[in-house]
Amino acid sequence: MAKNAKNYEERPWGSFAILSELKNQGDSEDVVIKRLEVHPGKRLSYQKHEFRHEHWFCIAGNGYAVINDERVPLKSGEAVQIKIGDKHRLDNLEGTEPLIVMEIITGVFDEYDNERFEDDFDRDSSWHNQ
């Protein structure tokens, strides 16, 4: 199991499910595939990671990927890359339907590898889902 992660977790912004997990994949080390669902009117924390890259591929809905303060429209069939150290968030504040994104994580995966800069739910970097 991915470090500090469950197969499925509800979050204040929606939910995620870990669909696949591959360990020790050469230079990438771990590869984790997650399905993120962001409810209409919600967004994730504005955060960065120290040990992992993320690739987001939108499969349903319309929203935004915010990467290093740039707001990038994201709709079904489109993808964005988040590098280690990039500040980022998924944003479905203007959406009327769930924003569903496949997240492919490479690097060293730890669900607690989050440095939060802004959070709509008053969580800081020490917050951990129970």
Order of alpha helices (4+ residues) and beta strands (2+ residues): beta-beta-beta-beta-beta-beta-beta-beta-beta-beta-beta
